[in-house]
């Protein structure tokens, strides 16, 4: 996103860098957020993330269902803001993960990588 800004329906939106180590607004914000597990079973998992900022207010869910030979992923994004919003979302292999320490109950934020993502 050139200059950390975009124009949507005649209005210009300026985004702040979302990581300390780069001056650009990288890969949106879902990969940096804390996702909540809302349901799970032996073969399925549903994660939800809600984001509120000056530009966006949305809720996204990812549902994963595994069979013997197939992984089905369903992605749903709901704009919860007062105005129509431009929201781009895609599946990627990079997730922010909190690893819990079973002894102390504390968590540590990690970046988990699972292979390559087509298109970057």
N, C-alpha and C positions, 0 to 999 in steps of 0.2 A: 504494500500500500504506500504509494509515493507520498512522502512528506507526512506520514502518519495522519492523513486526512482523506476524506471522501465526500462526495456530494450526493445526496439522496433527495429526490423530489424537490430540487431547487434549494436545499438547505445544506450548508457545509458543516461537517462534523470533524472536529479535531480530537485525535486520540493521543493519550500520553503513553510513553514507553511502558511496557508491562514487566520488564525484567531489568535488573540493575546493569547487566553486562552488555546491553545493546541499546542504542538510541532509537530503535524502531519498535513499533507495536507488532510483536511477533506472534503469529499463529493464534490470534484471538486470546480468549481468557479461560476457556473451559479446561484446558490442559493444566492450568495453574490452580484451579479451584478445588475445593473439597467436595467430593461427590458422596452422596448418602446412599447406602444400600436400603432400598425400600421393600425388596422381597428377594428370596433366594430359595433354591431347592437343589437337589442333587444334579439336575440338568439345566437349571436356568438361574438367571441373575438379572435384577433390574436396578440400575443406578440412576440417581437424579441429582441435578445440579441447578441451582438458581443463582442468577447474576443480576445485580442492581448497580447501575452506575449512572453518570450524567447522560450517557448516550443510550445505554441498553438496560432493559429490564425484561428478562426472559427466564423461562424454565425449560430445561432439556432433559430428556430421559433416554437412556440406552438400555434396551432389553436384549439379553443374550440367551439363546436356547440351543442346547447341544444335543444332537442325536448321535447314533453310531458313526455316521459318515458326513454330518453336516453341522455347520455352525450358522445359525440365523441371527442376524443383528438387526434390530428395529430401532431407528433413531427418530425421535419426535421433539420438535422445538415449538414452544408456545410463547408468543410475544405477550408479555404482561404489562407493557407500557401503555400510556394513554394515546400514543401516536403510532401510526404504521411505521414499522422499523425494517431496515435492511439487515437481515441476519443471514450470514453464511456459515454453514456447518458442514463438516465432513468427518469421516472416520479416519483416525490416524493411529499409528503404532506407538506413539509416545504419550505416556500418561504420567501425571504426578501422583506419586504413591506415598502414603504415610505408613512407615513400618513401625509397628508397635513392639515395644520391649516388654515381653511377658513378665519379667521380673519386677520392673519398676512401674509399668503401666504408662510410660511416656512414649511419645511418638517422635519420629524423625522423618522429615520430608525428603523423599528420594525421587529421582527421575528413572522410570522404568522403560526400557526399550525392548521391543519384541519384533525384530526384523525390520525390513525396509517398507517404506510407504510409497506407493506409486505417485509420481508427480511431486515428491518432496515431502 
